[in-house]
């Protein structure tokens, strides 16, 4: 999952934690459809599962879309966890995944490196 997130972040925002609205997306025109952060998630993604909304409420105290965008940019732990959870419910929220554009860039070596790190921790 970490390798998928690493590559997705490169495609979505060039690894920019503070990336804002996708100006090429005509549907990015409301507080809840405007993308934010490294994974370019929008507040309407909370509709995929109640647990996503609950995560934001736990972290930020409310589930408003303006709060979502702000927290998604500033709280990197939240952004990673949120996107990983979102991918469990749908791959259709992220065009590069849905269109299989990230597949050639996923590297087994990166996964092996992470697995080695985890085995050294134990």
N, C-alpha and C positions, 0 to 999 in steps of 0.2 A: 504494500500500500504506500509506503514511503517513497518508493521509486516512482509510482504512478503520480503521487502528489508533486514530487520534484519536477517531473517532466511537464505535468499539467501547468504548474506555476510558470514555467518558461514560456509555454504557448500562450497562456492567458494574459500574462502581465510582464513578461521578461523579468520575473522574480522581483517585482516591485510591490512591497507591502502596502504602499499608499496609492496604488492605481485606482483611478476613479471610473466613471461611467464610460462604457464602450460607445464611442461616438458613431460607430458604424452600425449600431443596432437601433433600428427605428422604434423598437418596442421599449427601449430604455428611456422612458419619458415620465416616470412617476417615482415617488419615493420608494415604492416597493419593487419596481422593476429595474432600478438603477444598480449597476454592478459596483462591487467594491473589492479592493484588496488584491492580494496575490493570486487568488483563485477565481476572481471575478464572479463571486456569488452575489445574488440579489436577495432582498428580503422575502420576495414571493417564494423562494425555495423552502421557506419554513412550512409551506403548505403540503410538502411531501410526507411529513410525519410529525406528529405532535412532539416527539422527543427533541426535534430541532428547535422548536419554539421554546420548549422547557429549558434547553441548554442556554439559550440567550437570556431567558428570565433569570436563571440561576447566576449567570455571570454579570448581567447588567441591571437586573431589577425590573425590566419591562421588555416588551416584545415589539416595540415600534420600529418601523423600517429605518427611520433616521438613526436610531440607536444601533440597529444592526450594522449599518454601513460604518459608523464610527468605531464600534467595537471590532468589527472585522478587520479594519485597517490597523488599529492600535494594539490589539491583544492577539499576538501571534499564536499563542497556545490555543486560544479559542478558534482562530481561523483554521488551524490544522485539524483540530478535533471535529469542528463543524463540517468541514469539507469531507473528511474521512467518513463521517456518519452519513452525510448526504449521498455519497457514492454507494452506500449500502442500499439506499432506497431507489436511486435512479442514476443512470449514466446519461440521460437525456438533457440534464441541466447544463452540461459542459460540451459545447460543440466539438472541440478537439478529441474528446473521448468518444462521443456519439459517432463521429465521422471516421474514427480509428486513425486519426492523424498522428497521435502520440506513439502508436505501436512501434514504428521503426526506431524510435529514440529510447525506448526502455532498454536498459542494460542489465544483463544477468550479473555482470561483475559488481555493479552497485548493490544488488541484492545480496550477493555473496559477502561483500564487504560489511554490510549491515549485520548479516547473520553471524559473521565472525566476531564483530563487536559485541553482540549479545551473548555469545558463548563465552567470551572472555570476562564478561561481567559476572557470570554465574560461578 
